[in-house]
């Protein structure tokens, strides 16, 4: 189960990277996803 969450997290990181890590949207998106995925771990 943790492996699946980790894979989803990596995919989310890739998407945020494509949107632009330097942009506010990319940073907020990554931060929000991190908050959503860290509790289950």
N, C-alpha and C positions, 0 to 999 in steps of 0.2 A: 504494500500500500504506500509506504514511504517512497519507494522507487518511482511510482507513478506520479506522486506529487512533485518529486524532484524533477522529473522529465517535463511536467507541465510548467514548472518554475523556469527551467532552462529555455523552453519555447517562449515563455513570456519575456524573458530577458532578451532573446533574439528579436522579438517583435519591437520591444522598447528601443533596442539598438537601431533597428531600421527606422523608427520614428525620429531618432536623434536623441542620444543620451544628454546632449548639451541643452536641449530644449526643455522648457518648463513642463510641457505635456508629457514628454518621455520620462522625465524624472519623477513627476507625480504619479504617473501610471506604474512605474516600477516600484515606487514606495508603497503605493496602495496594494499592489499584488503581493509584495513582500509581507505586508501586515496580514493579508488574507491567508497566505500559505504557511506562515511561520507557526501560528497556534497549533495546527494539526500535527506538526512535527514534534 
